[in-house]
Amino acid sequence: MEIHIREKCADCGGYGRIGHPRWILFFQEHPELSPDTYTGRQATPEEIRAWFEEHGYRYLQFPPREIPCSSCGGSRQIEEWVSVKQLLELLAAQK
């Protein structure tokens, strides 16, 4: 016997979206501009354009900052069928 379970996606935290890999790289190379370490300084359009053009993107064709989570497909949750034994093990691990 199997049971259908849904859990909040651990990869996106239940948000359904993740940062685009190129934007993550941009902010790793420019941590002072990252929203996570906000310093009051924002990247100028020229800085952003120059960086993305160096990485093969053309002006006005930059990737979106966020994309659907590859683990949950943007649904915000992971769904799977598990056996009763697996379910009991999952519940025991949460205690």
N, C-alpha and C positions, 0 to 999 in steps of 0.2 A: 504494500500500500504506500502511495506517495501523497505528499501534501504540497500544495502550491504556496510558496512564501514570497513575500516582498520585503526587501530591506532598502533603507536609504543607501544610495550609491556612495561608497567610501572614497572613490576617486575624485568626485566633484563635490562631495559633502552634501548631496541632495540638491545642488543648484541646477544641475542639468547642463551646465556649460563649463568649459575650461579655457584657460588662456591659450591663444594660438602660439605654437612653438617659436615662431619668429619674434613675436612680441615678448615672449619670455626671455629669449636671447637678448633682445634689445635692452630690456630692463636689467638683465644680469650684467651687461656691459656698461650700463649707465644707471647704477643703483640710486644715484641722487635724484633721478627722475621718476623712480618707481612709485606708484601709488601706495605701495606697502611701506615705504620709508620716506613719506612725503616730507620734503624739506622746504616747501614754499616755492621751489623753482619748477617750472614746467618746461618741457621740451618745446622748442620753437618748431613751427612747420618745416623750416629749412633743415634743422637738425634731423628730424624724422625722415624727411625726404632723402637727404644725403645718405643716411644709414641704410635705408631700404633699397635705394638705388645701388649702393655698394654690394648688396646681397641679392641682386638680380630682379628687383621689382621695379616696375615703371611707375612714374608719377600717376597718382589717382587710381592705381591698381594695387594698393597695399592690402594685405590680408586684414580681415576683421580682427579686432582685439580678442574676441572670444569665439569659440566654435563649440558645437555640440560635443558633449562628453563621449569619448569613444567607448567607454565601458557600458554606459546605460543608454546611449543613443539620444540623450537629451530628455529621457523620461523621468529622470531624477531618482529612479529606483532600479534595483536589480531584482528580477523575478526568476525563480527557479523552482523546480520540483525536487523535493528531497524525501528520503524515506523517513519513517517515524523514528528510526534509530538515529539518523542524522539530526533530525529536529530536536530530539532529546539531548543530544550532544551539544548542539548549538545553544540550547536553553541553559544547560549546565555551565557552559563556558561564560555565559553572560552574568552569572552570579558573582 
